[in-house]
């Protein structure tokens, strides 16, 4: 090969869509790679700081009145729902759950929304006349007071409490979440009101029992307990999903979430 100096090598530039400090976009190529934020001005990748197990530093609103809901903006973001109500069922495998917090609350649900105020209202300020098939809400705590011998043919977030060949929740039994052995065991273990227990007990064995979508925090069953809506505004869709799923991976899947990741 001939002599002489080699030409200087050009540095490979980090290529991404137009980004500035005031306009940051997600840089990701596949689901297995964590998204990142790139600051084109300073040419650095910004870290994404996930909330810790205690959700320190986030906005928290104790929902005890309709005025409390006004403290939650109707914007995009991630949210967590905490309570000290003694819930005894789990909608997923039950192998990993967030640990109770020192304040006595525990995270029972987390999710994402493009309208945080509206979602909080769906979850925690649900009218007794609503919450049946065709509605949406991941908070499955109360019994849906409808006599159902089959599942209505309608797309819905309503989840089955008891029914043959149905995916039903596990119950806390002898130190772990286990599949209930009978309808009676399910009814006796769930945190239900006397009215709910009477309704469920007197339903024919061929009938299905379903959870109502959402609760109303001022109902006699829930009023003695705290229900707290914790949130952080995040405008970027992919980043919201990443925060939701990664938080579950690190700290556990809340008991009212149906899946380990996503929906």
C-alpha positions in Angstrom: 0.0 0.0 0.0 1.2 3.5 -0.7 2.5 5.8 2.1 1.2 9.1 3.2 -1.2 10.1 5.9 -4.6 8.6 6.2 -7.5 11.0 5.8 -9.1 11.9 9.1 -12.1 9.7 10.0 -15.5 11.4 10.2 -17.4 10.9 13.4 -20.7 9.1 13.1 -23.5 11.4 13.9 -26.5 10.3 16.1 -29.3 10.5 13.6 -32.8 11.4 14.8 -35.7 13.5 13.8 -35.4 17.3 14.3 -35.2 17.7 18.1 -34.5 20.7 20.3 -34.7 21.5 24.0 -38.3 22.7 23.4 -39.3 19.8 21.2 -38.1 16.3 22.3 -39.2 13.2 20.6 -38.9 9.5 21.3 -35.9 7.6 19.7 -36.7 3.9 19.7 -36.6 1.1 17.1 -38.2 -1.9 18.9 -40.2 -2.7 21.9 -37.3 -4.4 23.7 -35.3 -1.2 23.6 -36.1 1.5 26.2 -37.1 4.8 24.7 -34.8 7.8 25.2 -34.9 11.6 24.8 -32.2 13.2 22.8 -31.1 16.8 23.2 -29.8 17.8 19.8 -28.5 21.2 21.0 -26.1 19.6 23.6 -25.9 16.3 21.8 -26.7 14.1 24.8 -29.2 11.4 25.5 -31.3 12.4 28.5 -32.1 9.8 31.2 -35.7 8.9 32.0 -36.1 8.9 35.7 -38.9 6.5 36.7 -41.0 7.1 39.8 -39.8 5.0 42.8 -42.0 2.5 44.6 -43.3 5.2 46.9 -44.1 7.5 44.0 -42.2 10.3 45.8 -42.4 13.7 44.1 -45.5 13.1 42.1 -48.8 14.9 42.4 -51.2 13.1 44.8 -54.9 13.9 45.3 -57.0 12.3 48.0 -60.4 11.8 46.4 -63.0 12.6 49.0 -65.2 15.1 47.2 -66.1 16.2 43.7 -63.9 19.3 44.3 -60.9 17.0 44.7 -61.3 15.8 41.2 -60.9 19.4 40.0 -57.3 19.3 41.2 -56.5 16.7 38.5 -55.8 18.3 35.0 -57.5 16.8 32.0 -54.1 16.3 30.2 -52.0 13.3 29.1 -50.1 11.4 31.7 -49.4 8.4 33.9 -51.3 7.6 37.1 -51.4 5.3 40.0 -54.4 4.5 42.3 -53.7 3.9 46.0 -56.0 2.8 48.8 -56.1 1.3 52.3 -59.3 -0.6 51.6 -58.8 -4.3 52.4 -59.1 -5.7 48.8 -58.6 -9.5 48.8 -58.5 -10.4 45.1 -56.0 -10.2 42.3 -56.7 -10.0 38.6 -53.3 -11.4 37.4 -51.1 -14.2 38.6 -50.4 -12.6 41.9 -46.8 -13.6 41.9 -45.4 -10.0 42.1 -47.3 -7.1 43.7 -46.2 -3.7 44.9 -45.3 -3.6 48.6 -47.6 -1.7 50.9 -46.3 1.8 51.6 -45.3 3.0 55.1 -48.4 5.3 55.1 -50.6 2.2 55.0 -51.7 2.7 51.4 -50.9 0.3 48.6 -50.9 0.8 44.8 -53.8 -1.3 43.4 -53.8 0.0 39.8 -51.7 2.0 37.4 -52.3 3.2 33.9 -52.0 5.9 31.2 -54.5 8.4 29.9 -54.8 11.3 27.5 -57.4 12.8 29.9 -56.3 12.3 33.5 -59.3 14.1 35.1 -61.8 12.1 33.1 -60.1 8.8 33.9 -60.0 9.6 37.6 -63.7 10.2 37.5 -64.4 7.0 35.6 -62.4 5.0 38.2 -63.4 6.6 41.5 -66.6 8.8 40.9 -68.7 6.2 39.1 -72.5 6.6 39.5 -74.3 3.6 40.8 -76.4 3.6 37.7 -73.4 3.2 35.5 -70.4 0.8 35.3 -72.0 -2.1 33.4 -71.3 -3.7 30.0 -70.1 -1.2 27.4 -68.3 1.1 30.0 -64.6 1.3 30.7 -62.6 1.3 33.9 -59.9 -1.0 35.3 -61.1 -0.7 38.8 -62.9 -4.0 39.5 -64.0 -4.0 43.1 -67.8 -3.8 43.4 -70.3 -6.5 42.2 -72.4 -5.6 39.2 -75.9 -6.1 40.3 -77.3 -7.7 37.2 -78.7 -11.2 36.7 -76.7 -12.7 33.9 -77.0 -16.3 32.6 -74.6 -15.5 29.8 -72.1 -12.9 28.7 -73.6 -10.1 26.7 -72.1 -9.8 23.2 -70.6 -6.4 23.7 -67.0 -5.2 23.9 -66.3 -4.1 27.5 -63.8 -3.8 30.3 -66.2 -5.5 32.7 -64.4 -8.5 34.3 -65.9 -11.7 35.5 -66.0 -12.4 39.2 -67.3 -15.9 39.0 -68.4 -18.2 36.1 -67.8 -21.5 34.5 -64.9 -21.5 32.0 -64.2 -17.9 32.7 -61.0 -16.1 33.7 -61.7 -15.2 37.3 -59.6 -13.4 39.9 -57.4 -15.2 42.5 -58.2 -14.6 46.1 -55.8 -14.1 49.1 -55.9 -17.4 50.9 -53.5 -18.9 53.4 -50.7 -16.4 52.6 -50.9 -16.3 48.8 -53.2 -15.5 45.9 -54.9 -18.7 44.8 -57.7 -19.8 42.5 -61.0 -20.1 44.5 -62.3 -23.6 44.9 -66.0 -22.6 45.0 -68.4 -19.7 44.5 -69.0 -19.7 48.2 -65.3 -19.3 49.0 -65.0 -16.5 46.5 -68.0 -14.6 48.0 -66.8 -15.1 51.6 -63.2 -14.0 50.8 -63.9 -10.9 48.6 -64.4 -7.6 50.4 -68.1 -7.2 49.6 -70.9 -5.4 51.3 -73.8 -7.3 52.9 -76.0 -6.3 50.0 -73.5 -7.7 47.4 -73.1 -10.9 49.3 -76.8 -11.5 49.5 -77.2 -10.8 45.8 -74.3 -13.1 44.8 -75.3 -15.9 47.1 -78.9 -16.1 45.8 -78.0 -16.1 42.1 -78.5 -19.5 40.3 -75.3 -21.5 40.0 -75.6 -21.2 36.2 -75.4 -17.4 36.4 -72.3 -15.3 36.0 -71.1 -12.7 38.5 -69.3 -9.7 37.2 -67.4 -6.7 38.7 -68.8 -3.3 38.1 -66.6 -0.9 36.3 -65.3 1.7 38.7 -66.4 2.7 42.2 -67.8 5.7 44.0 -65.6 6.7 46.9 -68.5 8.0 48.9 -70.5 4.8 48.8 -70.8 3.4 52.4 -68.5 0.5 51.5 -65.7 2.7 50.4 -66.2 5.9 52.4 -64.2 4.7 55.5 -61.1 4.2 53.4 -58.7 6.5 51.5 -58.5 6.5 47.7 -55.6 8.5 46.3 -55.0 9.4 42.7 -51.3 10.0 42.0 -50.2 11.3 38.6 -47.5 12.8 36.5 -48.2 14.7 33.2 -46.4 13.1 30.2 -47.3 14.3 26.7 -45.4 11.6 24.7 -47.5 8.5 24.1 -44.6 6.0 23.8 -43.0 7.4 26.9 -46.2 7.0 28.9 -46.4 3.3 27.9 -42.7 2.8 28.8 -43.2 4.4 32.3 -46.3 2.3 32.9 -44.8 -1.0 32.0 -41.3 -0.4 33.4 -42.7 0.7 36.8 -44.6 -2.6 37.0 -41.4 -4.6 36.1 -39.4 -2.9 38.8 -42.0 -2.6 41.6 -44.7 -5.2 40.9 -48.0 -5.4 39.1 -50.9 -3.8 41.0 -53.6 -6.3 42.0 -56.4 -4.7 39.8 -54.3 -4.8 36.6 -55.1 -7.8 34.4 -51.8 -8.1 32.7 -48.1 -7.7 33.5 -47.6 -5.2 30.8 -50.1 -3.2 28.6 -53.8 -4.1 28.6 
